[in-house]
Amino acid sequence: MTGQHPPYDATCAARLFSGMDADKAVRHICEEEGMPSMKTLKHWRKTNREFREGYAAAMERKRERVNRTDLNG
């Protein structure tokens, strides 16, 4: 089924965001059993508002942690 992506899965999204909050790389999270591919995540970001907003929030939290680390040296 070339070009098709699995439907949005809120459980996978929650696992992804949790992993991101633990500073895991998205590509490594996607390699875990039962997780969607990077291409699927890109598709979900493009087509699913809930996922897009959750992903953006997880990325923002990560940026804030990096900035705090940089400031605290």
Buried (B, 14 or more C-beta within 10 A) or exposed (E): EEEEBEEBBEEBBEBBBEBBEEEEEBEEBBEEEEBBEEEBBEBBBEEBEEBEEBBEEBEEEBEEEEEEEEEEE
